Amino acid sequence: MATKKVVKKSSKKVERVLRKGNKVLIRTVSYFLTGEIVHMDDKFLLLKDSAWVADTGRFNEALKTGVLNEVEPVYTEDTLAEVSLGAIVDSFTWDHPLPREVK
């Protein structure tokens, strides 16, 4: 006799990670970036306060604590990073201050 699995629906609203105003950690086909999304269309997104992340360290710990092993922020706050949506493998909400120091 088969048993029926009961799945409870969460009342919490689920929203996409890639939305204007969100701080994100993005994995592309060749590297990671952090930044705040300031614009997005059907092909690209623009990040402000962005940084190239060479080494996240333990990935789970990086997401949980915001600590990254090796990072190079974009030099000025006025510089935007343009990222092709086609190059993004996955993206994660970044609930920490964006890295602004070379490490």
Secondary structure as a PSIPRED ss2 file (coil, helix, strand):
# PSIPRED VFORMAT (PSIPRED V4.0)

   1 M C   1.000  0.000  0.000
   2 A C   1.000  0.000  0.000
   3 T C   1.000  0.000  0.000
   4 K C   1.000  0.000  0.000
   5 K C   1.000  0.000  0.000
   6 V C   1.000  0.000  0.000
   7 V C   1.000  0.000  0.000
   8 K C   1.000  0.000  0.000
   9 K C   1.000  0.000  0.000
  10 S C   1.000  0.000  0.000
  11 S C   1.000  0.000  0.000
  12 K C   1.000  0.000  0.000
  13 K C   1.000  0.000  0.000
  14 V C   1.000  0.000  0.000
  15 E C   1.000  0.000  0.000
  16 R C   1.000  0.000  0.000
  17 V C   1.000  0.000  0.000
  18 L C   1.000  0.000  0.000
  19 R C   1.000  0.000  0.000
  20 K C   1.000  0.000  0.000
  21 G C   1.000  0.000  0.000
  22 N C   1.000  0.000  0.000
  23 K E   0.000  0.000  1.000
  24 V E   0.000  0.000  1.000
  25 L E   0.000  0.000  1.000
  26 I E   0.000  0.000  1.000
  27 R E   0.000  0.000  1.000
  28 T E   0.000  0.000  1.000
  29 V C   1.000  0.000  0.000
  30 S C   1.000  0.000  0.000
  31 Y C   1.000  0.000  0.000
  32 F E   0.000  0.000  1.000
  33 L E   0.000  0.000  1.000
  34 T E   0.000  0.000  1.000
  35 G E   0.000  0.000  1.000
  36 E E   0.000  0.000  1.000
  37 I E   0.000  0.000  1.000
  38 V E   0.000  0.000  1.000
  39 H E   0.000  0.000  1.000
  40 M E   0.000  0.000  1.000
  41 D C   1.000  0.000  0.000
  42 D C   1.000  0.000  0.000
  43 K C   1.000  0.000  0.000
  44 F E   0.000  0.000  1.000
  45 L E   0.000  0.000  1.000
  46 L E   0.000  0.000  1.000
  47 L E   0.000  0.000  1.000
  48 K E   0.000  0.000  1.000
  49 D E   0.000  0.000  1.000
  50 S E   0.000  0.000  1.000
  51 A E   0.000  0.000  1.000
  52 W E   0.000  0.000  1.000
  53 V E   0.000  0.000  1.000
  54 A E   0.000  0.000  1.000
  55 D E   0.000  0.000  1.000
  56 T C   1.000  0.000  0.000
  57 G C   1.000  0.000  0.000
  58 R C   1.000  0.000  0.000
  59 F H   0.000  1.000  0.000
  60 N H   0.000  1.000  0.000
  61 E H   0.000  1.000  0.000
  62 A H   0.000  1.000  0.000
  63 L H   0.000  1.000  0.000
  64 K H   0.000  1.000  0.000
  65 T H   0.000  1.000  0.000
  66 G C   1.000  0.000  0.000
  67 V C   1.000  0.000  0.000
  68 L C   1.000  0.000  0.000
  69 N C   1.000  0.000  0.000
  70 E E   0.000  0.000  1.000
  71 V E   0.000  0.000  1.000
  72 E E   0.000  0.000  1.000
  73 P E   0.000  0.000  1.000
  74 V C   1.000  0.000  0.000
  75 Y C   1.000  0.000  0.000
  76 T C   1.000  0.000  0.000
  77 E C   1.000  0.000  0.000
  78 D C   1.000  0.000  0.000
  79 T C   1.000  0.000  0.000
  80 L C   1.000  0.000  0.000
  81 A E   0.000  0.000  1.000
  82 E E   0.000  0.000  1.000
  83 V E   0.000  0.000  1.000
  84 S E   0.000  0.000  1.000
  85 L H   0.000  1.000  0.000
  86 G H   0.000  1.000  0.000
  87 A H   0.000  1.000  0.000
  88 I E   0.000  0.000  1.000
  89 V E   0.000  0.000  1.000
  90 D E   0.000  0.000  1.000
  91 S E   0.000  0.000  1.000
  92 F E   0.000  0.000  1.000
  93 T E   0.000  0.000  1.000
  94 W C   1.000  0.000  0.000
  95 D C   1.000  0.000  0.000
  96 H C   1.000  0.000  0.000
  97 P C   1.000  0.000  0.000
  98 L C   1.000  0.000  0.000
  99 P C   1.000  0.000  0.000
 100 R C   1.000  0.000  0.000
 101 E C   1.000  0.000  0.000
 102 V C   1.000  0.000  0.000
 103 K C   1.000  0.000  0.000
